[in-house]
Amino acid sequence: MVEAILSVAVLSLLVTAAIGAIVYGKESSSLSGARARAVFLAEEGLEGTRNIRDASFANLVDGTYGLAATSGQWTLSGLSDEQGVFTRQITISTIDVNTRQVTSQVSWQQNPQRVGSVTLDSYLTNWLAVGNILPGAAVAYYDAGGGNLKYAVCSSNCTQAASWTFLTIDTAGDVGRYASLVFDNGKPRISYYDNSNKDLKYASCDSNCTQASSWTIVAVDSAGDVGKFGFLALDSGKPRISYYDDAPNKNLKYASCDTDCTQVSDWVTVTVDSGGDVGQYSSLGLDSGKPRISYYDDAPNKNLKYASCDTDCIQAASWTTTAIDSAGDVGQYSSLVLDGSKPHISYYDSGNRDLKYASCESSCGSPSSWTLATPDSSGNIGEYSSIALDSGKPRISYFDNSNSDLKHASCDTGCDTGGNWTKVSIDTAGNVGQYTSINK
């Protein structure tokens, strides 16, 4: 009898435990699903506030709000918004004049005794003011109709024309050819050519860069006809420019600035190479601040050349120049990229009408240290080349003049042999592929 009573008691405990496990499991699953939904709503809150910022930074006024969406545009509305059993609140607070902290909090009643909550934070900047355009895009370019330097910027949805803001930076004559754009921690810097005055010019902006009045313009070099084929790079924010001195000297020049850079007196210029008609198609890279330049020696040699300097680069005597390739008429449309300290150059062989490639591992001031390859020789091919590296592997975009196509060449190993390159025509619709620029 006692054993029977014990058996019934044990069975009751087991049944109670099983029912409890089932109930708890269902409750845990429900709580897990609710939390996942709350996280989604909190993330949506941050994205919605970012959308409001993109419409106008002035919309981000300190306070606590709900969100509403109308015609694809989010707005701040009321003190909170309800999403089923969830309540969402967006809190905005000022960090500085161009930064807001945004907190997105979602709460819900988990059970009669407990309230669940998820909180996410983010910081939003006034990208139009500080110049930070990531993750969008920016372009500096020449307006041939007006003869002006222009600038276009977009923060998001850059496949839509309405997302872009356009600005005319310089209208003083026929200006803006050979524009080269880089960013110093989000602040735009542009070198370009003034065709009216035959000068090398430089434009910079630190804030409110969609306003023409926010830009500072300086004529860096006005000694003759200077500034064509300009290429701009930054050494820890300090501008460096390679460019062509067309007349009367036909030289390769280099300009640098280490201070304010808004006055011509801030700049130092030096003639890097004066051995004939040299300096067209210049391309500049910096090896830990040390300048490296590829360029074309038009006369008398028709060579691809390379210039380098390690110290005191405002002195002409500090530079070393080297003819890398002298086999025929080679070196137009040169494009340089550095893999650490190792230079890679794409360029055009005008004599054979081929795309060529040069690379060097060390001692690059010596011509014998360079290896040369012909990645593509299928017709008149290789003008307007641009080179980039994908984990050290060269990638080149260029123009196929025989077929009027845009082409791409890539190599993973043994790139000093032309047969190891893979070529593809990536756009064949009409006359396409000039003035290429590649980023992997």
Residue pairs with C-beta under 8 A, 6 or more apart in sequence:
27 111
31 110
31 116
34 85
34 108
34 110
34 116
35 116
35 118
37 86
38 86
38 106
38 107
38 108
38 116
38 117
38 118
39 106
39 118
39 120
41 83
41 86
41 88
41 106
41 118
42 88
42 104
42 105
42 106
42 118
42 119
42 120
43 104
43 120
45 67
45 88
45 90
45 104
45 106
45 120
46 102
46 104
46 120
46 122
48 67
48 69
48 74
48 90
49 60
49 67
49 74
49 76
49 90
49 92
49 102
49 104
49 122
49 124
50 122
50 124
50 156
51 73
51 74
52 59
52 60
52 74
52 75
52 76
53 59
53 60
53 100
53 124
53 126
54 155
54 156
54 157
55 73
57 98
57 126
57 128
57 129
59 76
60 92
60 100
60 102
60 124
61 76
61 92
62 92
62 93
62 94
63 91
63 92
64 79
64 80
64 89
64 90
64 91
64 92
65 76
65 77
65 78
65 79
65 80
65 89
65 90
65 91
65 92
66 76
66 77
66 78
66 79
66 80
66 81
66 88
66 89
66 90
67 74
67 75
67 76
67 77
67 81
67 88
67 90
68 74
68 75
68 76
68 77
68 81
69 75
76 90
79 89
80 87
80 88
80 89
81 87
81 88
82 88
83 106
85 108
85 109
86 106
86 107
86 108
87 106
87 107
87 108
88 104
88 105
88 106
89 104
89 105
90 102
90 103
90 104
91 102
91 103
91 105
92 100
92 101
92 102
93 100
93 101
93 103
94 100
94 101
95 101
95 123
97 126
97 129
98 125
98 126
98 129
98 130
98 207
99 123
99 124
99 125
99 126
100 123
100 124
101 121
101 122
101 123
102 121
102 122
102 123
102 124
103 119
103 120
103 121
104 119
104 120
104 121
104 122
105 117
105 118
105 119
105 120
106 117
106 118
106 119
107 115
107 116
107 117
107 118
108 115
108 116
108 117
109 115
109 116
110 116
125 132
127 133
127 134
127 155
127 186
128 153
128 155
128 165
128 208
128 209
128 210
129 207
129 208
129 209
130 186
130 187
130 207
131 183
131 186
131 187
131 188
131 205
131 206
131 207
131 209
132 185
132 186
133 153
133 154
133 155
133 183
133 186
134 186
135 156
136 153
136 154
136 155
136 156
136 158
136 163
137 153
137 154
137 158
138 151
138 152
138 153
138 154
138 181
138 183
138 188
139 151
139 152
139 153
139 181
140 149
140 150
140 151
140 169
140 179
140 180
140 181
140 188
140 190
140 192
141 149
141 150
141 151
141 152
141 176
141 179
142 148
142 149
142 150
142 176
142 177
142 179
142 192
143 149
143 150
143 168
143 176
146 168
146 171
147 171
147 173
147 174
147 175
147 176
147 195
147 196
148 168
148 169
148 170
148 171
148 175
148 176
149 168
149 169
149 170
149 175
149 176
149 179
149 190
149 192
149 203
150 166
150 167
150 168
150 169
150 176
151 166
151 167
151 168
151 169
151 188
151 190
151 209
152 164
152 165
152 166
152 167
153 164
153 165
153 167
153 209
153 210
154 163
154 164
154 165
155 163
156 163
157 163
158 164
165 210
167 209
167 210
167 211
167 212
168 212
169 190
169 203
169 212
169 215
169 217
170 176
170 192
170 201
170 203
170 215
170 217
172 194
172 196
172 217
173 194
173 195
173 196
173 197
174 194
174 195
174 196
175 192
175 193
175 194
175 195
175 196
175 201
176 192
176 193
177 192
177 193
177 195
177 228
178 191
178 192
178 193
178 227
178 228
178 229
178 230
178 243
179 190
179 191
179 192
180 190
180 191
180 192
180 230
180 231
180 232
180 241
181 188
181 189
181 190
181 232
182 188
182 189
182 232
182 233
182 234
183 189
184 234
184 237
185 237
187 204
187 205
187 206
187 207
187 209
188 203
188 204
188 205
188 209
189 202
189 203
189 204
189 232
189 234
189 239
190 202
190 203
190 204
190 232
191 200
191 201
191 202
191 220
191 227
191 230
191 231
191 232
191 239
191 241
191 243
192 201
192 202
192 203
192 227
192 230
193 199
193 200
193 201
193 227
193 228
193 230
194 200
194 201
194 219
194 227
197 219
197 222
198 222
198 224
198 225
198 226
198 227
198 246
198 247
199 219
199 220
199 221
199 222
199 226
199 227
200 219
200 220
200 221
200 222
200 226
200 227
200 230
200 241
200 243
200 255
201 217
201 218
201 219
201 220
201 227
202 217
202 218
202 220
202 232
202 239
202 241
202 261
202 267
203 215
203 216
203 217
204 215
204 216
204 261
204 262
205 214
205 215
205 216
206 214
207 214
208 214
209 215
216 262
218 261
218 262
218 263
218 264
218 266
218 267
219 264
220 227
220 241
220 255
220 257
220 264
220 267
220 269
221 227
221 243
221 253
221 255
221 267
221 269
222 264
223 245
223 269
224 245
224 246
224 247
224 248
224 249
225 245
225 246
225 247
225 248
226 243
226 244
226 245
226 246
226 253
227 243
227 244
228 243
228 244
228 246
228 280
229 242
229 243
229 244
229 279
229 280
229 281
229 282
229 295
230 241
230 242
230 243
230 244
230 282
231 241
231 242
231 243
231 282
231 283
231 284
231 293
232 239
232 240
232 241
232 284
233 239
233 240
233 241
233 284
233 285
233 286
233 291
234 240
234 286
235 286
235 289
236 289
238 256
238 257
238 258
238 261
239 255
239 256
239 257
239 261
240 254
240 255
240 256
240 284
240 286
240 291
241 254
241 255
241 256
241 284
242 252
242 253
242 254
242 272
242 279
242 282
242 283
242 284
242 291
242 293
242 295
243 252
243 253
243 254
243 255
243 279
243 282
244 251
244 252
244 253
244 279
244 280
244 282
245 251
245 252
245 253
245 271
245 279
249 271
249 274
250 276
250 277
250 278
250 279
250 298
250 299
251 271
251 272
251 273
251 274
251 278
251 279
252 271
252 272
252 273
252 274
252 278
252 279
252 282
252 293
252 295
252 307
253 269
253 270
253 271
253 272
253 279
254 269
254 270
254 272
254 291
254 293
254 313
254 319
255 267
255 268
255 269
255 270
256 267
256 268
256 313
256 314
257 266
257 267
257 268
258 266
259 266
260 266
261 267
268 314
270 313
270 314
270 315
270 316
270 319
271 316
272 279
272 293
272 307
272 309
272 316
272 319
272 321
273 279
273 295
273 297
273 305
273 307
273 319
273 321
275 297
275 321
276 297
276 298
276 299
276 300
276 301
277 297
277 298
277 299
277 300
278 295
278 296
278 297
278 298
278 305
279 295
279 296
280 295
280 296
280 298
280 332
281 294
281 295
281 296
281 331
281 332
281 333
281 334
281 347
282 293
282 294
282 295
282 334
283 293
283 294
283 295
283 334
283 335
283 336
283 345
284 291
284 292
284 293
284 336
285 291
285 292
285 293
285 336
285 337
285 338
285 343
286 292
286 338
287 338
287 340
287 341
288 341
290 308
290 309
290 310
290 313
291 307
291 308
291 309
291 313
292 306
292 307
292 308
292 336
292 338
292 343
292 364
293 306
293 307
293 308
293 336
294 304
294 305
294 306
294 324
294 331
294 334
294 335
294 336
294 343
294 345
294 347
295 304
295 305
295 306
295 307
295 331
295 334
296 303
296 304
296 305
296 331
296 332
296 334
296 347
297 303
297 304
297 305
297 323
297 331
301 323
301 326
302 326
302 328
302 329
302 330
302 331
302 350
302 351
303 323
303 324
303 325
303 326
303 330
303 331
304 323
304 324
304 325
304 326
304 330
304 331
304 334
304 345
304 347
304 356
304 358
305 321
305 322
305 323
305 324
305 331
306 321
306 322
306 324
306 343
306 345
306 364
306 370
307 319
307 320
307 321
307 322
308 319
308 320
308 322
308 364
308 365
309 318
309 319
309 320
310 318
311 318
312 318
313 319
320 365
322 364
322 365
322 366
322 367
323 367
324 345
324 358
324 367
324 370
324 372
325 331
325 347
325 356
325 358
325 370
325 372
327 349
327 351
327 372
328 349
328 350
328 351
328 352
329 349
329 350
329 351
330 347
330 348
330 349
330 350
330 351
330 356
331 347
331 348
332 347
332 348
332 350
332 383
333 346
333 347
333 348
333 382
333 383
333 384
333 385
333 398
334 345
334 346
334 347
334 385
335 345
335 346
335 347
335 385
335 386
335 387
335 396
336 343
336 344
336 345
336 387
337 343
337 344
337 345
337 387
337 388
337 389
337 394
338 344
339 389
339 392
341 362
342 359
342 360
342 361
342 362
342 364
343 358
343 359
343 360
343 364
344 357
344 358
344 359
344 387
344 389
344 394
345 357
345 358
345 359
345 387
346 355
346 356
346 357
346 382
346 385
346 386
346 387
346 394
346 396
346 398
347 356
347 357
347 358
347 382
347 385
348 354
348 355
348 356
348 382
348 383
348 385
349 355
349 356
349 374
349 382
352 374
352 377
353 377
353 379
353 380
353 381
353 382
353 401
354 374
354 376
354 377
354 381
354 382
355 374
355 375
355 376
355 377
355 381
355 382
355 385
355 396
355 398
355 409
356 372
356 373
356 374
356 375
356 382
357 372
357 373
357 374
357 375
357 387
357 394
357 396
357 415
357 421
358 370
358 371
358 372
358 373
359 370
359 371
359 394
359 415
359 416
360 369
360 370
360 371
361 369
362 369
363 369
364 370
371 416
372 416
373 415
373 416
373 417
373 418
373 421
374 418
375 396
375 409
375 411
375 418
375 421
375 423
376 382
376 398
376 407
376 409
376 418
376 421
376 423
377 418
378 400
378 402
378 423
379 400
379 401
379 402
379 403
380 400
380 401
380 402
381 398
381 399
381 400
381 401
381 402
381 407
382 398
382 399
383 398
383 399
383 401
383 434
384 398
384 399
384 433
384 434
384 435
384 436
385 396
385 397
385 398
385 399
385 436
386 396
386 397
386 398
386 436
386 437
386 438
387 394
387 395
387 396
387 438
388 394
388 395
388 438
388 439
388 440
389 395
389 440
390 410
390 440
393 410
393 411
393 412
393 415
394 410
394 411
394 415
395 408
395 409
395 410
395 438
395 440
396 408
396 409
396 410
396 438
397 406
397 407
397 408
397 433
397 436
397 437
397 438
398 406
398 407
398 408
398 409
398 433
398 436
399 405
399 406
399 407
399 433
399 434
399 436
400 406
400 407
400 425
400 433
403 425
403 428
404 430
404 431
404 432
404 433
405 425
405 426
405 427
405 428
405 432
405 433
406 425
406 426
406 427
406 428
406 432
406 433
406 436
407 423
407 424
407 425
407 426
407 433
408 423
408 424
408 426
408 438
409 421
409 422
409 423
410 421
410 422
411 420
411 421
411 422
412 420
413 420
414 420
415 421
427 433
